[in-house]
Amino acid sequence: MAELEKKVALITGASRGLGYAVSKLLATKGIHIIGVARTVGGLESLSDEITNSNGTSTMVPLDLKNMSQLESLGNSIFDRWKKVDIFIHCACIPTAMSPVTTVSLKDFQKSITINTLATLKLIQILDPFIKISKVKKMVFVDDKKSGKFLSSYAASKAASRELVESYKEESKRIGTQVIVFTPKPMPTRLRAKFYPGERRSRLSSCLLEAERMIKIAKL
């Protein structure tokens, strides 16, 4: 019963970077964390850190491009918690940098599937659970990076942005708070794909950006 009375936050991309940092911070607030990511080792480390700080969590190894796994996640949430109070979507993948004329269709499809279609599917699955909550907060991490050689990544993020903005407008009457958070550049694996020689000391930290997200979203 104690677990059911807790607030529940589902966080994608929880195995590293911003998702990892915000999961740890919210767990210290007494929120039960459902950590979703593909990397099992990272989820195990997160679980250990949350437990060591007297928090509680459930880790879900999951591949966002697998829609049947996302459906199963929804069924599991219904069976165990019946609600989600907070959803934070941090997960995203980079794609190989390439001129538009030589973009790999396979890479483009993967980017759209994980960065865009998975976002749509998660909204559709989680919206009923969010509506049940008194908190009703959904946070989407955005990135407006664009320019030469970034067409696959930028296109998938732009499409996701339009989905989220439409959902935000559609949710105003219902009461769900849809928040778009754009972090400052951080030393993540995703950024390293685009800026391999960058001096990481000049970047903001994932912890600082997680704290800023929590403050902006009033979590």
WODANOR-V316450 format. One record per backbone hydrogen bond with DSSP energy under -0.5 kcal/mol. NH is the residue of the N-H (numbers start at 1). CO is the residue of the C=O. Records with the same first field share a line. If there is no record, write none. Layout:
NH->CO / CO
This chain:
5->1
6->2 / 3
9->32
10->86
11->9 / 34
12->88
13->36
14->36
16->13
19->16
20->16
21->17
22->18
23->19
24->20
25->21
26->22
27->23
28->24
29->26
30->27
31->26
32->7
33->56
34->9 / 32
35->33 / 58
36->11 / 34
37->60
40->38
43->39
44->40
45->41
46->42
47->43
48->44
49->45
50->46
51->47
52->48
53->49
54->51
55->50
58->33
60->35
61->59
62->37
64->62
66->63
67->65
70->66
71->67
72->68
73->69
74->70
75->71
76->72
77->73
78->74
79->75
80->76
81->77
82->77
84->129
85->8
86->8
87->137
88->10
89->139
90->12 / 88
98->149
102->99
103->100
108->104
109->105
110->106
111->107
112->108
113->109
114->110
115->111
116->111 / 112
117->112
118->113
120->116
121->117
122->118
123->119
124->120
125->121
126->122
127->123
130->126
131->127
132->128
133->129 / 130
137->85
138->177
139->87
140->179
141->89
142->140 / 181
150->147
151->98
154->150
155->151
156->152
157->153
158->154
159->155
160->156
161->157
162->158
163->159
164->160
165->161
166->162
167->163
168->164
169->165
170->166
171->167
172->168 / 169
175->171
176->171
177->136
178->176
179->138 / 177
181->140 / 179
182->180
183->181
187->204
188->186
192->188
193->189 / 190
194->190 / 191
195->191
198->195
200->198
202->199
203->200
204->185
209->205
210->206
211->207
212->208
213->209
214->210
215->211
216->212
217->213
218->214
219->214
